[in-house]
Amino acid sequence: MSAPVSELPVLPVTFRPTRTRVVLLTVGAAMFVVITVVALTLEQLSPGERSSFVFTALLFFGVLALLSRPKVVADTSGVTVVNLTRTRRLSWPEILRVNLRPGDPWVFLDLSDGTSMPALGIQPGIGRQRAIRDARALRALAERHGTGTGADDG
């Protein structure tokens, strides 16, 4: 069943798990600060050891920043899916279906080439209702701008 036109977001629109992103970046920054302060206050550490502590803290922060990267950006010409390490641009007709079924960790896009692609930018982890709302909005956009056929959402 197609969403009414009044539910279509204004393009361009970015979908991302904001709460998850805030938690990951906050924890990463806090870990970086704590580990760096410990490294600088421990008098028995050599400069090389201090550097390795700070490098390790920076590495932890980098991993958490990478985990906070996913987003889905929709504009008039298509969708850009940014996952952990890969970005892919899709035109609207390439997206046949937007799926967010109960138990799915994130949205899956069924594509015209017969494959399915995860879109980690819409995930129900912390904010389930927002994820459902975002999945429905993306589905409505795909139906409006492409050849989409709907979605299953919980």
Chimera marker file (.cmm) of the C-alpha trace (Angstrom):
<marker_set name="trace">
<marker id="1" x="0.000" y="0.000" z="0.000" r="1" g="1" b="0" radius="0.5"/>
<marker id="2" x="1.435" y="3.342" z="-1.040" r="1" g="1" b="0" radius="0.5"/>
<marker id="3" x="1.933" y="6.203" z="1.401" r="1" g="1" b="0" radius="0.5"/>
<marker id="4" x="-0.047" y="9.379" z="0.731" r="1" g="1" b="0" radius="0.5"/>
<marker id="5" x="1.799" y="12.172" z="-1.022" r="1" g="1" b="0" radius="0.5"/>
<marker id="6" x="1.464" y="14.357" z="2.096" r="1" g="1" b="0" radius="0.5"/>
<marker id="7" x="3.822" y="11.939" z="3.917" r="1" g="1" b="0" radius="0.5"/>
<marker id="8" x="6.621" y="12.429" z="1.390" r="1" g="1" b="0" radius="0.5"/>
<marker id="9" x="9.585" y="14.275" z="2.903" r="1" g="1" b="0" radius="0.5"/>
<marker id="10" x="10.992" y="17.287" z="1.120" r="1" g="1" b="0" radius="0.5"/>
<marker id="11" x="14.022" y="16.339" z="-0.964" r="1" g="1" b="0" radius="0.5"/>
<marker id="12" x="16.886" y="16.173" z="-0.304" r="1" g="1" b="0" radius="0.5"/>
<marker id="13" x="16.425" y="14.222" z="2.934" r="1" g="1" b="0" radius="0.5"/>
<marker id="14" x="18.941" y="12.338" z="5.054" r="1" g="1" b="0" radius="0.5"/>
<marker id="15" x="17.983" y="9.297" z="7.119" r="1" g="1" b="0" radius="0.5"/>
<marker id="16" x="20.403" y="8.257" z="9.855" r="1" g="1" b="0" radius="0.5"/>
<marker id="17" x="20.171" y="6.598" z="13.283" r="1" g="1" b="0" radius="0.5"/>
<marker id="18" x="20.771" y="9.816" z="15.238" r="1" g="1" b="0" radius="0.5"/>
<marker id="19" x="20.587" y="8.374" z="18.757" r="1" g="1" b="0" radius="0.5"/>
<marker id="20" x="22.967" y="5.560" z="17.902" r="1" g="1" b="0" radius="0.5"/>
<marker id="21" x="25.337" y="8.061" z="16.295" r="1" g="1" b="0" radius="0.5"/>
<marker id="22" x="25.278" y="10.327" z="19.357" r="1" g="1" b="0" radius="0.5"/>
<marker id="23" x="25.937" y="7.395" z="21.715" r="1" g="1" b="0" radius="0.5"/>
<marker id="24" x="28.827" y="6.052" z="19.610" r="1" g="1" b="0" radius="0.5"/>
<marker id="25" x="30.536" y="9.422" z="19.177" r="1" g="1" b="0" radius="0.5"/>
<marker id="26" x="30.045" y="10.362" z="22.841" r="1" g="1" b="0" radius="0.5"/>
<marker id="27" x="31.483" y="7.055" z="24.069" r="1" g="1" b="0" radius="0.5"/>
<marker id="28" x="34.348" y="7.353" z="21.586" r="1" g="1" b="0" radius="0.5"/>
<marker id="29" x="35.214" y="10.887" z="22.681" r="1" g="1" b="0" radius="0.5"/>
<marker id="30" x="34.979" y="9.958" z="26.367" r="1" g="1" b="0" radius="0.5"/>
<marker id="31" x="37.221" y="6.911" z="25.854" r="1" g="1" b="0" radius="0.5"/>
<marker id="32" x="39.743" y="9.016" z="23.956" r="1" g="1" b="0" radius="0.5"/>
<marker id="33" x="39.865" y="11.644" z="26.702" r="1" g="1" b="0" radius="0.5"/>
<marker id="34" x="40.124" y="9.128" z="29.557" r="1" g="1" b="0" radius="0.5"/>
<marker id="35" x="42.830" y="7.011" z="27.918" r="1" g="1" b="0" radius="0.5"/>
<marker id="36" x="44.811" y="10.112" z="26.901" r="1" g="1" b="0" radius="0.5"/>
<marker id="37" x="44.592" y="11.618" z="30.406" r="1" g="1" b="0" radius="0.5"/>
<marker id="38" x="45.710" y="8.304" z="31.941" r="1" g="1" b="0" radius="0.5"/>
<marker id="39" x="48.615" y="8.118" z="29.496" r="1" g="1" b="0" radius="0.5"/>
<marker id="40" x="49.741" y="11.648" z="30.294" r="1" g="1" b="0" radius="0.5"/>
<marker id="41" x="49.394" y="11.346" z="34.075" r="1" g="1" b="0" radius="0.5"/>
<marker id="42" x="51.201" y="8.034" z="34.575" r="1" g="1" b="0" radius="0.5"/>
<marker id="43" x="54.759" y="9.150" z="35.350" r="1" g="1" b="0" radius="0.5"/>
<marker id="44" x="56.391" y="5.755" z="34.816" r="1" g="1" b="0" radius="0.5"/>
<marker id="45" x="55.425" y="5.652" z="31.101" r="1" g="1" b="0" radius="0.5"/>
<marker id="46" x="58.025" y="6.494" z="28.492" r="1" g="1" b="0" radius="0.5"/>
<marker id="47" x="57.141" y="8.903" z="25.662" r="1" g="1" b="0" radius="0.5"/>
<marker id="48" x="56.765" y="5.907" z="23.320" r="1" g="1" b="0" radius="0.5"/>
<marker id="49" x="54.345" y="4.191" z="25.682" r="1" g="1" b="0" radius="0.5"/>
<marker id="50" x="52.336" y="7.393" z="26.065" r="1" g="1" b="0" radius="0.5"/>
<marker id="51" x="52.186" y="7.698" z="22.294" r="1" g="1" b="0" radius="0.5"/>
<marker id="52" x="50.937" y="4.121" z="21.992" r="1" g="1" b="0" radius="0.5"/>
<marker id="53" x="48.192" y="4.821" z="24.566" r="1" g="1" b="0" radius="0.5"/>
<marker id="54" x="47.059" y="7.896" z="22.638" r="1" g="1" b="0" radius="0.5"/>
<marker id="55" x="47.268" y="6.012" z="19.333" r="1" g="1" b="0" radius="0.5"/>
<marker id="56" x="45.152" y="3.190" z="20.787" r="1" g="1" b="0" radius="0.5"/>
<marker id="57" x="42.598" y="5.718" z="22.065" r="1" g="1" b="0" radius="0.5"/>
<marker id="58" x="42.499" y="7.325" z="18.618" r="1" g="1" b="0" radius="0.5"/>
<marker id="59" x="42.025" y="3.899" z="17.034" r="1" g="1" b="0" radius="0.5"/>
<marker id="60" x="39.057" y="3.148" z="19.357" r="1" g="1" b="0" radius="0.5"/>
<marker id="61" x="37.527" y="6.516" z="18.509" r="1" g="1" b="0" radius="0.5"/>
<marker id="62" x="38.066" y="5.863" z="14.788" r="1" g="1" b="0" radius="0.5"/>
<marker id="63" x="36.256" y="2.517" z="14.952" r="1" g="1" b="0" radius="0.5"/>
<marker id="64" x="33.288" y="4.052" z="16.785" r="1" g="1" b="0" radius="0.5"/>
<marker id="65" x="33.224" y="6.964" z="14.308" r="1" g="1" b="0" radius="0.5"/>
<marker id="66" x="33.172" y="4.427" z="11.456" r="1" g="1" b="0" radius="0.5"/>
<marker id="67" x="30.221" y="2.656" z="13.107" r="1" g="1" b="0" radius="0.5"/>
<marker id="68" x="28.392" y="5.997" z="13.297" r="1" g="1" b="0" radius="0.5"/>
<marker id="69" x="28.866" y="6.714" z="9.564" r="1" g="1" b="0" radius="0.5"/>
<marker id="70" x="25.812" y="5.023" z="7.967" r="1" g="1" b="0" radius="0.5"/>
<marker id="71" x="23.153" y="7.190" z="6.370" r="1" g="1" b="0" radius="0.5"/>
<marker id="72" x="20.764" y="7.200" z="3.453" r="1" g="1" b="0" radius="0.5"/>
<marker id="73" x="20.475" y="10.402" z="1.436" r="1" g="1" b="0" radius="0.5"/>
<marker id="74" x="17.560" y="10.737" z="-0.973" r="1" g="1" b="0" radius="0.5"/>
<marker id="75" x="17.360" y="13.481" z="-3.568" r="1" g="1" b="0" radius="0.5"/>
<marker id="76" x="15.472" y="14.061" z="-6.801" r="1" g="1" b="0" radius="0.5"/>
<marker id="77" x="17.776" y="11.857" z="-8.875" r="1" g="1" b="0" radius="0.5"/>
<marker id="78" x="18.123" y="8.890" z="-6.506" r="1" g="1" b="0" radius="0.5"/>
<marker id="79" x="19.535" y="7.570" z="-3.260" r="1" g="1" b="0" radius="0.5"/>
<marker id="80" x="23.035" y="7.483" z="-1.843" r="1" g="1" b="0" radius="0.5"/>
<marker id="81" x="23.535" y="4.662" z="0.657" r="1" g="1" b="0" radius="0.5"/>
<marker id="82" x="26.505" y="5.176" z="2.971" r="1" g="1" b="0" radius="0.5"/>
<marker id="83" x="27.311" y="2.030" z="4.946" r="1" g="1" b="0" radius="0.5"/>
<marker id="84" x="30.345" y="1.358" z="7.135" r="1" g="1" b="0" radius="0.5"/>
<marker id="85" x="33.054" y="1.285" z="4.473" r="1" g="1" b="0" radius="0.5"/>
<marker id="86" x="31.164" y="1.608" z="1.210" r="1" g="1" b="0" radius="0.5"/>
<marker id="87" x="29.045" y="4.256" z="-0.482" r="1" g="1" b="0" radius="0.5"/>
<marker id="88" x="26.740" y="3.414" z="-3.374" r="1" g="1" b="0" radius="0.5"/>
<marker id="89" x="24.623" y="5.699" z="-5.519" r="1" g="1" b="0" radius="0.5"/>
<marker id="90" x="21.322" y="4.301" z="-6.824" r="1" g="1" b="0" radius="0.5"/>
<marker id="91" x="18.869" y="5.865" z="-9.222" r="1" g="1" b="0" radius="0.5"/>
<marker id="92" x="15.210" y="5.661" z="-8.185" r="1" g="1" b="0" radius="0.5"/>
<marker id="93" x="14.263" y="3.019" z="-10.804" r="1" g="1" b="0" radius="0.5"/>
<marker id="94" x="16.969" y="0.685" z="-9.414" r="1" g="1" b="0" radius="0.5"/>
<marker id="95" x="15.080" y="0.410" z="-6.099" r="1" g="1" b="0" radius="0.5"/>
<marker id="96" x="12.229" y="-2.057" z="-6.450" r="1" g="1" b="0" radius="0.5"/>
<marker id="97" x="11.339" y="-2.515" z="-2.795" r="1" g="1" b="0" radius="0.5"/>
<marker id="98" x="12.183" y="-1.101" z="0.639" r="1" g="1" b="0" radius="0.5"/>
<marker id="99" x="12.032" y="-3.752" z="3.378" r="1" g="1" b="0" radius="0.5"/>
<marker id="100" x="12.081" y="-3.439" z="7.157" r="1" g="1" b="0" radius="0.5"/>
<marker id="101" x="10.588" y="-6.626" z="8.535" r="1" g="1" b="0" radius="0.5"/>
<marker id="102" x="10.260" y="-7.470" z="12.234" r="1" g="1" b="0" radius="0.5"/>
<marker id="103" x="13.663" y="-8.602" z="13.481" r="1" g="1" b="0" radius="0.5"/>
<marker id="104" x="15.632" y="-6.977" z="10.653" r="1" g="1" b="0" radius="0.5"/>
<marker id="105" x="18.659" y="-5.065" z="11.973" r="1" g="1" b="0" radius="0.5"/>
<marker id="106" x="18.261" y="-2.407" z="9.247" r="1" g="1" b="0" radius="0.5"/>
<marker id="107" x="16.445" y="-1.664" z="6.001" r="1" g="1" b="0" radius="0.5"/>
<marker id="108" x="17.128" y="-3.796" z="2.950" r="1" g="1" b="0" radius="0.5"/>
<marker id="109" x="16.673" y="-2.485" z="-0.592" r="1" g="1" b="0" radius="0.5"/>
<marker id="110" x="15.647" y="-4.967" z="-3.282" r="1" g="1" b="0" radius="0.5"/>
<marker id="111" x="17.324" y="-3.811" z="-6.471" r="1" g="1" b="0" radius="0.5"/>
<marker id="112" x="16.471" y="-4.189" z="-10.135" r="1" g="1" b="0" radius="0.5"/>
<marker id="113" x="19.584" y="-6.314" z="-10.754" r="1" g="1" b="0" radius="0.5"/>
<marker id="114" x="18.117" y="-9.055" z="-8.533" r="1" g="1" b="0" radius="0.5"/>
<marker id="115" x="20.271" y="-8.301" z="-5.492" r="1" g="1" b="0" radius="0.5"/>
<marker id="116" x="19.411" y="-6.961" z="-2.072" r="1" g="1" b="0" radius="0.5"/>
<marker id="117" x="21.413" y="-4.219" z="-0.396" r="1" g="1" b="0" radius="0.5"/>
<marker id="118" x="21.501" y="-3.284" z="3.291" r="1" g="1" b="0" radius="0.5"/>
<marker id="119" x="20.913" y="0.381" z="4.096" r="1" g="1" b="0" radius="0.5"/>
<marker id="120" x="22.365" y="0.734" z="7.593" r="1" g="1" b="0" radius="0.5"/>
<marker id="121" x="21.240" y="4.357" z="7.813" r="1" g="1" b="0" radius="0.5"/>
<marker id="122" x="17.758" y="3.192" z="8.811" r="1" g="1" b="0" radius="0.5"/>
<marker id="123" x="17.987" y="0.784" z="11.733" r="1" g="1" b="0" radius="0.5"/>
<marker id="124" x="15.510" y="0.093" z="14.497" r="1" g="1" b="0" radius="0.5"/>
<marker id="125" x="18.104" y="-0.515" z="17.244" r="1" g="1" b="0" radius="0.5"/>
<marker id="126" x="17.509" y="2.351" z="19.699" r="1" g="1" b="0" radius="0.5"/>
<marker id="127" x="14.765" y="4.205" z="17.797" r="1" g="1" b="0" radius="0.5"/>
<marker id="128" x="12.357" y="1.629" z="16.386" r="1" g="1" b="0" radius="0.5"/>
<marker id="129" x="9.444" y="3.987" z="15.684" r="1" g="1" b="0" radius="0.5"/>
<marker id="130" x="11.692" y="6.460" z="13.898" r="1" g="1" b="0" radius="0.5"/>
<marker id="131" x="13.176" y="3.642" z="11.793" r="1" g="1" b="0" radius="0.5"/>
<marker id="132" x="9.699" y="2.484" z="10.782" r="1" g="1" b="0" radius="0.5"/>
<marker id="133" x="8.704" y="6.051" z="9.905" r="1" g="1" b="0" radius="0.5"/>
<marker id="134" x="11.926" y="6.552" z="7.892" r="1" g="1" b="0" radius="0.5"/>
<marker id="135" x="11.492" y="3.221" z="6.077" r="1" g="1" b="0" radius="0.5"/>
<marker id="136" x="7.936" y="4.178" z="5.127" r="1" g="1" b="0" radius="0.5"/>
<marker id="137" x="9.097" y="7.587" z="3.893" r="1" g="1" b="0" radius="0.5"/>
<marker id="138" x="11.865" y="6.020" z="1.791" r="1" g="1" b="0" radius="0.5"/>
<marker id="139" x="9.375" y="3.477" z="0.431" r="1" g="1" b="0" radius="0.5"/>
<marker id="140" x="6.955" y="6.265" z="-0.513" r="1" g="1" b="0" radius="0.5"/>
<marker id="141" x="9.751" y="8.160" z="-2.245" r="1" g="1" b="0" radius="0.5"/>
<marker id="142" x="10.810" y="5.029" z="-4.152" r="1" g="1" b="0" radius="0.5"/>
<marker id="143" x="7.218" y="4.448" z="-5.258" r="1" g="1" b="0" radius="0.5"/>
<marker id="144" x="6.816" y="8.057" z="-6.300" r="1" g="1" b="0" radius="0.5"/>
<marker id="145" x="10.120" y="8.490" z="-8.151" r="1" g="1" b="0" radius="0.5"/>
<marker id="146" x="10.914" y="4.994" z="-9.375" r="1" g="1" b="0" radius="0.5"/>
<marker id="147" x="9.386" y="1.621" z="-10.010" r="1" g="1" b="0" radius="0.5"/>
<marker id="148" x="9.061" y="0.545" z="-6.367" r="1" g="1" b="0" radius="0.5"/>
<marker id="149" x="6.433" y="-1.948" z="-5.354" r="1" g="1" b="0" radius="0.5"/>
<marker id="150" x="6.155" y="-1.306" z="-1.631" r="1" g="1" b="0" radius="0.5"/>
<marker id="151" x="7.697" y="-2.705" z="1.518" r="1" g="1" b="0" radius="0.5"/>
<marker id="152" x="7.173" y="-4.951" z="4.481" r="1" g="1" b="0" radius="0.5"/>
<marker id="153" x="7.596" y="-3.154" z="7.793" r="1" g="1" b="0" radius="0.5"/>
<marker id="154" x="6.880" y="-4.148" z="11.325" r="1" g="1" b="0" radius="0.5"/>
<link id1="1" id2="2" r="1" g="1" b="0" radius="0.2"/>
<link id1="2" id2="3" r="1" g="1" b="0" radius="0.2"/>
<link id1="3" id2="4" r="1" g="1" b="0" radius="0.2"/>
<link id1="4" id2="5" r="1" g="1" b="0" radius="0.2"/>
<link id1="5" id2="6" r="1" g="1" b="0" radius="0.2"/>
<link id1="6" id2="7" r="1" g="1" b="0" radius="0.2"/>
<link id1="7" id2="8" r="1" g="1" b="0" radius="0.2"/>
<link id1="8" id2="9" r="1" g="1" b="0" radius="0.2"/>
<link id1="9" id2="10" r="1" g="1" b="0" radius="0.2"/>
<link id1="10" id2="11" r="1" g="1" b="0" radius="0.2"/>
<link id1="11" id2="12" r="1" g="1" b="0" radius="0.2"/>
<link id1="12" id2="13" r="1" g="1" b="0" radius="0.2"/>
<link id1="13" id2="14" r="1" g="1" b="0" radius="0.2"/>
<link id1="14" id2="15" r="1" g="1" b="0" radius="0.2"/>
<link id1="15" id2="16" r="1" g="1" b="0" radius="0.2"/>
<link id1="16" id2="17" r="1" g="1" b="0" radius="0.2"/>
<link id1="17" id2="18" r="1" g="1" b="0" radius="0.2"/>
<link id1="18" id2="19" r="1" g="1" b="0" radius="0.2"/>
<link id1="19" id2="20" r="1" g="1" b="0" radius="0.2"/>
<link id1="20" id2="21" r="1" g="1" b="0" radius="0.2"/>
<link id1="21" id2="22" r="1" g="1" b="0" radius="0.2"/>
<link id1="22" id2="23" r="1" g="1" b="0" radius="0.2"/>
<link id1="23" id2="24" r="1" g="1" b="0" radius="0.2"/>
<link id1="24" id2="25" r="1" g="1" b="0" radius="0.2"/>
<link id1="25" id2="26" r="1" g="1" b="0" radius="0.2"/>
<link id1="26" id2="27" r="1" g="1" b="0" radius="0.2"/>
<link id1="27" id2="28" r="1" g="1" b="0" radius="0.2"/>
<link id1="28" id2="29" r="1" g="1" b="0" radius="0.2"/>
<link id1="29" id2="30" r="1" g="1" b="0" radius="0.2"/>
<link id1="30" id2="31" r="1" g="1" b="0" radius="0.2"/>
<link id1="31" id2="32" r="1" g="1" b="0" radius="0.2"/>
<link id1="32" id2="33" r="1" g="1" b="0" radius="0.2"/>
<link id1="33" id2="34" r="1" g="1" b="0" radius="0.2"/>
<link id1="34" id2="35" r="1" g="1" b="0" radius="0.2"/>
<link id1="35" id2="36" r="1" g="1" b="0" radius="0.2"/>
<link id1="36" id2="37" r="1" g="1" b="0" radius="0.2"/>
<link id1="37" id2="38" r="1" g="1" b="0" radius="0.2"/>
<link id1="38" id2="39" r="1" g="1" b="0" radius="0.2"/>
<link id1="39" id2="40" r="1" g="1" b="0" radius="0.2"/>
<link id1="40" id2="41" r="1" g="1" b="0" radius="0.2"/>
<link id1="41" id2="42" r="1" g="1" b="0" radius="0.2"/>
<link id1="42" id2="43" r="1" g="1" b="0" radius="0.2"/>
<link id1="43" id2="44" r="1" g="1" b="0" radius="0.2"/>
<link id1="44" id2="45" r="1" g="1" b="0" radius="0.2"/>
<link id1="45" id2="46" r="1" g="1" b="0" radius="0.2"/>
<link id1="46" id2="47" r="1" g="1" b="0" radius="0.2"/>
<link id1="47" id2="48" r="1" g="1" b="0" radius="0.2"/>
<link id1="48" id2="49" r="1" g="1" b="0" radius="0.2"/>
<link id1="49" id2="50" r="1" g="1" b="0" radius="0.2"/>
<link id1="50" id2="51" r="1" g="1" b="0" radius="0.2"/>
<link id1="51" id2="52" r="1" g="1" b="0" radius="0.2"/>
<link id1="52" id2="53" r="1" g="1" b="0" radius="0.2"/>
<link id1="53" id2="54" r="1" g="1" b="0" radius="0.2"/>
<link id1="54" id2="55" r="1" g="1" b="0" radius="0.2"/>
<link id1="55" id2="56" r="1" g="1" b="0" radius="0.2"/>
<link id1="56" id2="57" r="1" g="1" b="0" radius="0.2"/>
<link id1="57" id2="58" r="1" g="1" b="0" radius="0.2"/>
<link id1="58" id2="59" r="1" g="1" b="0" radius="0.2"/>
<link id1="59" id2="60" r="1" g="1" b="0" radius="0.2"/>
<link id1="60" id2="61" r="1" g="1" b="0" radius="0.2"/>
<link id1="61" id2="62" r="1" g="1" b="0" radius="0.2"/>
<link id1="62" id2="63" r="1" g="1" b="0" radius="0.2"/>
<link id1="63" id2="64" r="1" g="1" b="0" radius="0.2"/>
<link id1="64" id2="65" r="1" g="1" b="0" radius="0.2"/>
<link id1="65" id2="66" r="1" g="1" b="0" radius="0.2"/>
<link id1="66" id2="67" r="1" g="1" b="0" radius="0.2"/>
<link id1="67" id2="68" r="1" g="1" b="0" radius="0.2"/>
<link id1="68" id2="69" r="1" g="1" b="0" radius="0.2"/>
<link id1="69" id2="70" r="1" g="1" b="0" radius="0.2"/>
<link id1="70" id2="71" r="1" g="1" b="0" radius="0.2"/>
<link id1="71" id2="72" r="1" g="1" b="0" radius="0.2"/>
<link id1="72" id2="73" r="1" g="1" b="0" radius="0.2"/>
<link id1="73" id2="74" r="1" g="1" b="0" radius="0.2"/>
<link id1="74" id2="75" r="1" g="1" b="0" radius="0.2"/>
<link id1="75" id2="76" r="1" g="1" b="0" radius="0.2"/>
<link id1="76" id2="77" r="1" g="1" b="0" radius="0.2"/>
<link id1="77" id2="78" r="1" g="1" b="0" radius="0.2"/>
<link id1="78" id2="79" r="1" g="1" b="0" radius="0.2"/>
<link id1="79" id2="80" r="1" g="1" b="0" radius="0.2"/>
<link id1="80" id2="81" r="1" g="1" b="0" radius="0.2"/>
<link id1="81" id2="82" r="1" g="1" b="0" radius="0.2"/>
<link id1="82" id2="83" r="1" g="1" b="0" radius="0.2"/>
<link id1="83" id2="84" r="1" g="1" b="0" radius="0.2"/>
<link id1="84" id2="85" r="1" g="1" b="0" radius="0.2"/>
<link id1="85" id2="86" r="1" g="1" b="0" radius="0.2"/>
<link id1="86" id2="87" r="1" g="1" b="0" radius="0.2"/>
<link id1="87" id2="88" r="1" g="1" b="0" radius="0.2"/>
<link id1="88" id2="89" r="1" g="1" b="0" radius="0.2"/>
<link id1="89" id2="90" r="1" g="1" b="0" radius="0.2"/>
<link id1="90" id2="91" r="1" g="1" b="0" radius="0.2"/>
<link id1="91" id2="92" r="1" g="1" b="0" radius="0.2"/>
<link id1="92" id2="93" r="1" g="1" b="0" radius="0.2"/>
<link id1="93" id2="94" r="1" g="1" b="0" radius="0.2"/>
<link id1="94" id2="95" r="1" g="1" b="0" radius="0.2"/>
<link id1="95" id2="96" r="1" g="1" b="0" radius="0.2"/>
<link id1="96" id2="97" r="1" g="1" b="0" radius="0.2"/>
<link id1="97" id2="98" r="1" g="1" b="0" radius="0.2"/>
<link id1="98" id2="99" r="1" g="1" b="0" radius="0.2"/>
<link id1="99" id2="100" r="1" g="1" b="0" radius="0.2"/>
<link id1="100" id2="101" r="1" g="1" b="0" radius="0.2"/>
<link id1="101" id2="102" r="1" g="1" b="0" radius="0.2"/>
<link id1="102" id2="103" r="1" g="1" b="0" radius="0.2"/>
<link id1="103" id2="104" r="1" g="1" b="0" radius="0.2"/>
<link id1="104" id2="105" r="1" g="1" b="0" radius="0.2"/>
<link id1="105" id2="106" r="1" g="1" b="0" radius="0.2"/>
<link id1="106" id2="107" r="1" g="1" b="0" radius="0.2"/>
<link id1="107" id2="108" r="1" g="1" b="0" radius="0.2"/>
<link id1="108" id2="109" r="1" g="1" b="0" radius="0.2"/>
<link id1="109" id2="110" r="1" g="1" b="0" radius="0.2"/>
<link id1="110" id2="111" r="1" g="1" b="0" radius="0.2"/>
<link id1="111" id2="112" r="1" g="1" b="0" radius="0.2"/>
<link id1="112" id2="113" r="1" g="1" b="0" radius="0.2"/>
<link id1="113" id2="114" r="1" g="1" b="0" radius="0.2"/>
<link id1="114" id2="115" r="1" g="1" b="0" radius="0.2"/>
<link id1="115" id2="116" r="1" g="1" b="0" radius="0.2"/>
<link id1="116" id2="117" r="1" g="1" b="0" radius="0.2"/>
<link id1="117" id2="118" r="1" g="1" b="0" radius="0.2"/>
<link id1="118" id2="119" r="1" g="1" b="0" radius="0.2"/>
<link id1="119" id2="120" r="1" g="1" b="0" radius="0.2"/>
<link id1="120" id2="121" r="1" g="1" b="0" radius="0.2"/>
<link id1="121" id2="122" r="1" g="1" b="0" radius="0.2"/>
<link id1="122" id2="123" r="1" g="1" b="0" radius="0.2"/>
<link id1="123" id2="124" r="1" g="1" b="0" radius="0.2"/>
<link id1="124" id2="125" r="1" g="1" b="0" radius="0.2"/>
<link id1="125" id2="126" r="1" g="1" b="0" radius="0.2"/>
<link id1="126" id2="127" r="1" g="1" b="0" radius="0.2"/>
<link id1="127" id2="128" r="1" g="1" b="0" radius="0.2"/>
<link id1="128" id2="129" r="1" g="1" b="0" radius="0.2"/>
<link id1="129" id2="130" r="1" g="1" b="0" radius="0.2"/>
<link id1="130" id2="131" r="1" g="1" b="0" radius="0.2"/>
<link id1="131" id2="132" r="1" g="1" b="0" radius="0.2"/>
<link id1="132" id2="133" r="1" g="1" b="0" radius="0.2"/>
<link id1="133" id2="134" r="1" g="1" b="0" radius="0.2"/>
<link id1="134" id2="135" r="1" g="1" b="0" radius="0.2"/>
<link id1="135" id2="136" r="1" g="1" b="0" radius="0.2"/>
<link id1="136" id2="137" r="1" g="1" b="0" radius="0.2"/>
<link id1="137" id2="138" r="1" g="1" b="0" radius="0.2"/>
<link id1="138" id2="139" r="1" g="1" b="0" radius="0.2"/>
<link id1="139" id2="140" r="1" g="1" b="0" radius="0.2"/>
<link id1="140" id2="141" r="1" g="1" b="0" radius="0.2"/>
<link id1="141" id2="142" r="1" g="1" b="0" radius="0.2"/>
<link id1="142" id2="143" r="1" g="1" b="0" radius="0.2"/>
<link id1="143" id2="144" r="1" g="1" b="0" radius="0.2"/>
<link id1="144" id2="145" r="1" g="1" b="0" radius="0.2"/>
<link id1="145" id2="146" r="1" g="1" b="0" radius="0.2"/>
<link id1="146" id2="147" r="1" g="1" b="0" radius="0.2"/>
<link id1="147" id2="148" r="1" g="1" b="0" radius="0.2"/>
<link id1="148" id2="149" r="1" g="1" b="0" radius="0.2"/>
<link id1="149" id2="150" r="1" g="1" b="0" radius="0.2"/>
<link id1="150" id2="151" r="1" g="1" b="0" radius="0.2"/>
<link id1="151" id2="152" r="1" g="1" b="0" radius="0.2"/>
<link id1="152" id2="153" r="1" g="1" b="0" radius="0.2"/>
<link id1="153" id2="154" r="1" g="1" b="0" radius="0.2"/>
</marker_set>
